[in-house]
Amino acid sequence: MRPEYQEYYRKLGLKLAYYRSQRNMTQKELAEKLQIKTEAVSRMENHAAGASLATLMRTAGLFGRKLSVIIE
């Protein structure tokens, strides 16, 4: 992963874990709702790997949040 992206992934992971915990969901439950592997949720939350845009859109919708993407 490129160093300049690490902070973005870290913040994303923290937000995903926060919203999931607010819903009292386990990583497994979130993975099932998103139709992805539990390991993928863990990687996203621990900022070891990015998620696809489609997965992020589904996640935002599940949590009643808005996804914003900025290209500068």
SVG drawing of the C-alpha trace seen along z (x, -y; Angstrom):
<svg xmlns="http://www.w3.org/2000/svg" viewBox="-30 -19 35 34">
<polyline fill="none" stroke="black" stroke-width="0.4" points="0.0,0.0 1.3,-3.4 2.3,-5.4 0.2,-8.4 -3.0,-6.2 -2.3,-4.7 -4.0,-7.5 -7.1,-7.3 -7.4,-3.6 -6.8,-4.0 -9.6,-6.5 -11.9,-4.4 -11.3,-1.4 -12.0,-3.3 -15.3,-4.6 -16.4,-1.2 -15.7,0.4 -17.5,-2.4 -20.7,-2.2 -20.7,1.6 -20.3,1.4 -23.1,-1.1 -25.4,1.5 -24.1,4.2 -23.0,6.2 -20.2,8.7 -17.8,8.7 -19.4,12.0 -22.9,10.4 -21.7,7.4 -19.9,9.8 -23.1,11.8 -25.1,8.6 -22.6,7.4 -22.1,10.9 -18.3,10.8 -16.0,12.9 -15.5,12.1 -11.8,11.7 -12.6,8.9 -14.4,7.0 -11.5,7.5 -9.0,6.2 -11.1,3.2 -11.4,2.3 -7.8,2.9 -6.8,0.8 -4.7,3.6 -6.6,3.5 -9.0,1.2 -12.5,2.1 -14.0,1.9 -16.2,-1.1 -19.2,1.2 -18.6,2.7 -18.2,-0.8 -21.4,-1.9 -23.3,1.1 -21.7,0.5 -22.7,-3.2 -26.2,-2.3 -26.5,0.4 -25.4,-2.1 -27.6,-4.9 -24.6,-7.0 -23.5,-8.8 -20.4,-7.8 -18.3,-10.7 -15.4,-10.2 -13.2,-13.2 -10.7,-13.1 -8.4,-16.1"/>
</svg>
